[in-house]
Amino acid sequence: MAPWGQTGFQDANSPLMEQLIFFHDHSMFILIIIMTLVMYMTTLLATNKFSCLLISESQKIETIWTIIPSIILLFLALPSLRLLYLLDETNNPLLTIKVIGHQWYWSYEYSDFINIEFDSYMTPTQDLIMGNYRLLETDHHLIVPVKTNTRMIISSADVIHSWTIPSLGVKVDAVPGRLNQLMIFPLRPGLFYGQCSEICGANHSFMPITLEVINMKTFTNWLSKSNPLCP
């Protein structure tokens, strides 16, 4: 991958991440216009030979350079507020998964089913196979169906952690004694990686998240194999 590609966002795999990328591009477009205008005015003032030392105020220009930034802030604030409410929205989840952060691993519990819970540890470097990512692969993947509203209920058993999947545009703190929730809606199957984004101790860098998104038929087959009580 080229260095330029490494500095950008991951490919969006949820409607929320698509909206976040759109808002980023929208903000950058406005920022480029402002920077271009400021550079043009600076160059113009530096090269202009006309000056008047007797001018101490101009109410008209002061009014203009107060109103225009206010309008620009509205173009940034309104989409930002809309996106903020979208990130907190929860709509009819079909699946609920409880996520608990530990020092230094994650445990998952499928609350809608019986006896489907497991711990997820980072795969040691010596156990990696071809195609695995170092420090990102786990021994057990979190498995969710594609194009399904999935609610994640997140907490911690010891210190503050942070459950993060960049390609889904989600990042929520796991706080001891508190339940935080988020919604994910993966748009395509595949493996997607994240890491704890809160400094939680000596092995903070070694508690990755591996999300495996599969189709609904494969997901139901996995449920049947994981729990014989499932139909």
C-alpha positions in Angstrom: 0.0 0.0 0.0 1.3 3.5 -0.9 2.1 5.9 2.0 -0.8 8.1 0.9 -3.2 5.2 1.3 -2.0 4.6 4.8 -2.8 8.1 6.0 -6.4 7.9 4.9 -9.5 6.2 6.3 -10.1 2.5 6.1 -12.8 1.5 3.5 -16.2 2.1 5.1 -18.2 -1.0 6.1 -21.2 0.7 7.7 -23.5 3.6 6.9 -22.1 5.5 9.9 -18.6 5.3 8.7 -19.7 6.4 5.2 -21.3 9.5 6.9 -18.2 10.2 8.9 -16.1 10.1 5.8 -18.5 12.4 4.0 -18.4 14.9 6.9 -14.6 14.8 6.9 -14.5 15.6 3.2 -17.2 18.3 3.7 -15.1 19.9 6.4 -11.8 19.7 4.4 -13.5 21.3 1.4 -14.5 24.3 3.6 -11.1 24.4 5.2 -9.4 24.5 1.8 -11.6 27.4 0.7 -10.8 29.3 3.9 -7.0 28.7 3.6 -7.0 29.7 -0.1 -8.9 33.0 0.7 -6.6 33.8 3.6 -3.4 33.1 1.5 -4.8 35.3 -1.3 -5.6 38.2 1.1 -2.2 37.9 2.8 -0.5 38.0 -0.6 -2.6 40.9 -1.7 -1.9 42.9 1.5 1.8 42.2 1.3 2.2 43.3 -2.3 -0.2 46.3 -2.1 1.6 49.6 -2.0 -1.5 51.6 -0.9 -1.8 52.4 2.8 -3.4 54.9 5.1 -2.2 55.4 8.6 -5.3 57.5 9.6 -7.8 54.7 9.3 -8.5 53.3 12.8 -11.8 51.4 12.2 -14.2 50.3 9.6 -17.6 49.0 10.9 -18.6 47.7 7.5 -15.6 45.3 7.1 -15.8 44.3 10.8 -19.4 43.3 10.3 -18.6 41.3 7.3 -15.7 39.4 8.9 -17.9 38.6 11.9 -21.0 37.4 9.9 -19.1 35.3 7.3 -17.3 33.0 9.9 -20.7 32.5 11.7 -22.2 31.3 8.5 -19.3 29.0 7.9 -19.6 27.5 11.4 -23.3 26.8 10.7 -22.3 24.8 7.6 -20.0 22.7 9.9 -22.2 22.5 13.0 -25.5 21.4 11.4 -24.0 18.2 9.7 -22.0 17.6 12.8 -25.1 17.6 15.1 -27.0 15.4 12.7 -24.1 12.9 12.6 -23.8 13.0 16.4 -27.5 11.9 16.8 -27.1 9.2 14.2 -24.2 7.7 16.1 -26.3 7.3 19.2 -29.4 6.0 17.4 -30.6 2.4 18.2 -33.2 0.9 15.9 -34.7 -2.5 16.5 -31.6 -4.7 17.0 -31.9 -8.2 15.8 -28.9 -9.4 17.8 -27.4 -8.3 21.1 -23.8 -9.0 22.1 -22.2 -8.2 25.4 -18.6 -7.2 25.3 -16.4 -7.2 28.5 -12.9 -5.7 28.5 -10.3 -7.4 30.7 -6.5 -6.9 31.3 -5.7 -7.7 28.5 -8.3 -9.5 26.4 -12.0 -9.3 25.4 -14.8 -11.6 26.3 -18.0 -11.9 24.3 -21.5 -13.1 25.2 -24.4 -13.6 22.8 -27.2 -12.6 25.1 -30.0 -13.9 22.9 -28.7 -17.4 23.1 -27.8 -19.8 25.8 -24.2 -20.8 26.6 -22.6 -18.9 23.7 -19.7 -16.9 25.2 -16.0 -17.0 24.8 -12.8 -15.1 25.5 -10.7 -13.6 22.7 -6.9 -13.4 23.1 -4.3 -12.1 20.8 -2.7 -14.8 18.7 1.1 -15.0 19.5 3.5 -14.2 16.8 4.8 -17.8 16.6 1.3 -19.1 16.0 0.4 -16.9 13.1 -0.2 -18.4 9.7 0.2 -16.9 6.2 -2.2 -14.0 5.8 -2.7 -13.2 9.5 -1.9 -9.7 10.8 0.6 -9.5 13.6 -0.8 -8.0 16.8 -4.3 -7.9 15.2 -5.3 -11.6 14.9 -7.2 -13.3 17.8 -7.8 -16.9 18.7 -11.6 -16.4 18.6 -13.3 -14.0 16.3 -16.4 -12.0 17.1 -18.9 -13.3 14.5 -21.9 -11.2 13.3 -24.2 -11.5 10.3 -24.0 -9.1 7.4 -26.6 -6.3 7.0 -28.1 -6.9 10.4 -28.7 -4.4 13.2 -26.5 -5.6 16.0 -26.4 -4.0 19.4 -23.2 -4.1 21.3 -23.4 -3.7 25.1 -19.9 -2.8 26.4 -18.4 -2.8 29.9 -15.2 -3.6 31.7 -14.2 -5.9 34.5 -11.2 -3.9 35.8 -10.0 -0.7 34.2 -11.2 1.5 31.4 -10.8 0.0 27.9 -12.1 1.1 24.5 -13.8 -1.1 21.9 -13.0 0.2 18.5 -13.5 -0.9 14.9 -12.3 1.9 12.5 -13.9 0.5 9.4 -17.3 0.5 11.1 -16.8 4.0 12.6 -17.4 2.9 16.2 -15.3 3.6 19.3 -16.9 3.2 22.7 -15.3 3.2 26.2 -15.7 0.1 28.3 -16.1 1.5 31.8 -16.3 -0.6 35.0 -19.7 -0.6 36.5 -21.3 1.0 33.5 -23.0 -0.3 30.3 -22.4 1.6 27.1 -24.1 0.6 23.9 -23.7 1.1 20.2 -25.2 -0.2 17.0 -23.3 -1.8 14.1 -24.6 -2.6 10.6 -21.9 -4.2 8.5 -22.5 -3.8 4.8 -20.2 -6.6 3.5 -18.6 -9.8 4.8 -15.0 -10.1 5.7 -12.5 -9.7 8.5 -12.2 -6.3 10.2 -9.7 -5.4 12.9 -9.5 -3.0 15.8 -7.6 -2.5 19.0 -8.2 -1.2 22.5 -7.9 2.6 22.1 -7.6 3.5 25.8 -4.3 3.2 27.6 -5.2 0.4 30.0 -1.9 -1.0 31.3 1.3 -2.8 30.3 -0.3 -5.0 27.6 -2.6 -2.3 26.3 -1.2 -2.8 22.8 -1.9 -6.6 22.9 -5.7 -6.8 23.2 -6.9 -6.6 19.5 -10.4 -7.1 18.2 -11.2 -9.3 15.2 -14.6 -9.0 13.8 -15.8 -11.6 11.3 -18.8 -10.7 9.2 -20.6 -13.6 7.5 -23.9 -14.1 5.7 -27.0 -15.1 7.7 -27.1 -18.7 6.7 -23.4 -19.3 7.7 -24.2 -17.4 11.0 -27.1 -19.7 11.9 -25.0 -22.8 11.1 -22.3 -21.4 13.4 -24.9 -20.9 16.1 -26.0 -24.5 15.8 -22.5 -25.8 16.1 -21.7 -23.5 19.0 -24.8 -24.4 21.0 -26.7 -27.7 20.5 -29.8 -26.1 22.1 -30.2 -23.7 19.1 -32.7 -25.1 16.4 
